[in-house]
């Protein structure tokens, strides 16, 4: 029996660092519209669900063809722990597996997202999938180096490859998302993205950079 896989996009009002980040103009579209349209192109998904406390955002999503869920205000504040939000979202979606997508990853290629879904379907030995990107930088914490010996300074390309979660795509069984209260399982498959696809829009600078690359790389032409 095949498993039911649904995409889940969660957006809310109240963005502080970039006002109205999810729906402000972005290359003649918006981050929300781009992500919903992309998800609707993916084969193998039962539906695309958008959860939000914003009627405006839910209206945009509905007009594009997504299923919408009104999120209670208590799960859309700056103070609510994300673990509680994940449980709430998972409890209100009808599927076996959740493809959790962040609108703040507009440079993720549609073909890459399709590959993530196809890879997840064939996974053996892993309980979930998460996109990552390589970090090879000179890292310090509490006055001490984390990944190199300063007395024998290596070239940056010779630093150990550390993977960072970027949350462009997370795919996890719905029940495990509830049990773990997280988007990452106990043993996730690391799906690597390059430096462009892994860009996350978190600040005004990120927004400007992502919009510039989106236009320059012709993402709006179906790249």
N, C-alpha and C positions, 0 to 999 in steps of 0.2 A: 504493500500500500504506500503510495507516494505521500510525502509530507507537504503540508500546506505552508508556503513561505510568503510572508508579507513584508513590504517595505514600511518603515515607520519613520516619519519626519516630525520632530518636535520643535516648535518655535514658540516664542512668547514675546509679549510687550516688555518694555522696560530696559532695553539695552542701554548701558551707561556709557561705555567707551565710544561706541559708534551709534548715535541716535537712530532708531528705526532701521537698524542694520539689515534686518531680514527682508524689508520691503522697500528700502530706499532705491532710487534709480541706480542700476548697474548695467552698463552697456545695453541700454534700451530694454532692459528687463529688470529682474531683481533676484537676489540670492534664492528666495523662496521659489519663485517661478522656475528658475533654472533647474533647481533640484527636483521639483515635482515633475517637470517635463522629462527630465532624464530618467527618473525612476519608472515613469510610465512606458518607457521604451524597452525596459528589461524583460526578457523572456523568462518564464518560470515563476513569476510572482502572481499570487492570487489577487492582490490589491495593493494600492498605495494609500497609506493612512497618514493624515496630518493631524497632529494634536496641538491645540493652542488655546490660550485664554483670550485671544484676540479674535473678535468677530470679523474684522477686516481681513486678517490672514486666512481665516477659515473660508471666507467668501472667495478669496483668490484661489485657494486650493480646490474648492468645490467646482468653480468655473472651469478649472483645468481638467477635471475628471477624477480627482482624488476623493477618497472617503474621509470625512472629517469627524473629529471628536473634540468637543468642548472640554477644556481642562479646567478644573476648579481652581480658583485663585490661590488656594493654599499650596498648590503644586506648581506655582509659577512665580514665586517670590525669590528674592536674592538670598534669603536665609535658609530655605528648605534644602536639606541634604540631597544630593543627586541620587543617592542610593534609594531614598524614598520615592523620588520621581520615577526612577526606573521600574520599581515595583508597581507603582500606580499605572504607568503606561502599559506594561506587560499584562497586567490584570484586565486591561480594557481593550485588548486586541485579540481577534479570533484567528489564531494560526498556530502552527507547531514551531516555526522558526521565525525569528525577527531579523530583518536586514535594517539595521539602524543607520540612518544617514544624517549627517550634519549639513545644513545648507551653507555652512561656512567653508566648504571645500568645493568651490565652483570650478576649479581647474582639474578636477577628477574627470578623466575621459569616460564616456559612456561604455566604450569597449572594455575598459578596465573594470568598471562596476559589473558588467556582464561576466567577465572572467572571474571576479570574486565570487559571484553567485554560483557559477559553474564549478569552481574549485571547491567551494563548501559542500556542494552536493556529493562530491566524490571523496571527501576527506575520510581518512582512516587513521586512527590513533590520536586524533585531536577532537576537542569538544566544542570548538568555536573558531572563528576567523577574525583577525583584526589587522587593519592596514598599519604599516610601520614605515619609517624612513631611517636612513643611516645617519648617525651622528659621529663625526670624527673631528672632535674639537678638544682643546686642552681644558679639561674640566677640573675645577677646584671646589672644595666644600669645607667650611670651617677652617680655612687657612691651610688645607692640605690637598695635594693633587689626588684625583680619583683614578686616573687612567694612564699615568705616565710617570717616569722618573725625571725630575727637573735636572738632576746631575748628569743625565745621559739623554739630552733632549732629542727626541725622535722627530722625523719629518711627519707632517700632519697625515700624509697618506699611509704612514706606518703605525698610526695609533690603532688600538683595537676598535673593531666595528661595534658600536653600541646601537641598538635599535630603540627608537622612540615611538610610542603610540601617537598617532596623529588623528584618530577617530574620524577619518573620512568615511570608512566603512567598518561596521562591526556586524557580524552575523553570529547569532547564538540561539540555541533552543529557548523558546519562551519560558519553559519551566526552570531552566538553569538561570536565566536572567532574573527570575524572581528569587530563586534560592540564593544566588550569589549577590543579589542586589547590585548588579554590575553589568557592564556590556562585554566583559571579558571573562572567559571561563577559566578553569583550573589549568588547562593545557591548550592554549590557542595556537592556531596556525598563523605565523607572521607573513602577511602578504605585503611585499615591499613595493613602495611607491617611489618615484624619482622626486627630485627637489621641486619640480613644478607642480605635479599632481598633489603633493603633500602639503602645499601651502594652505594654512588655516587663517581665516579672516577673524582676527581678534582685536585689532586696533585700527585707527584711522590710516596709519601707514600700510598695514596689511591690506586694507580695503583698496587703497589707491594702487598698490603694487599688483594686487590680483586683477583689478579692473583693467590695468594697462596690459598685463600679460594675456588676459582673456581676449582682448581686442587684437593685440599684435599676433597672437597665435591662431586667430580665426576660429575660436571656439564657437562663435555664433554662426559659423558656417557648417557646424556639425562635426567638428574635429573630435 
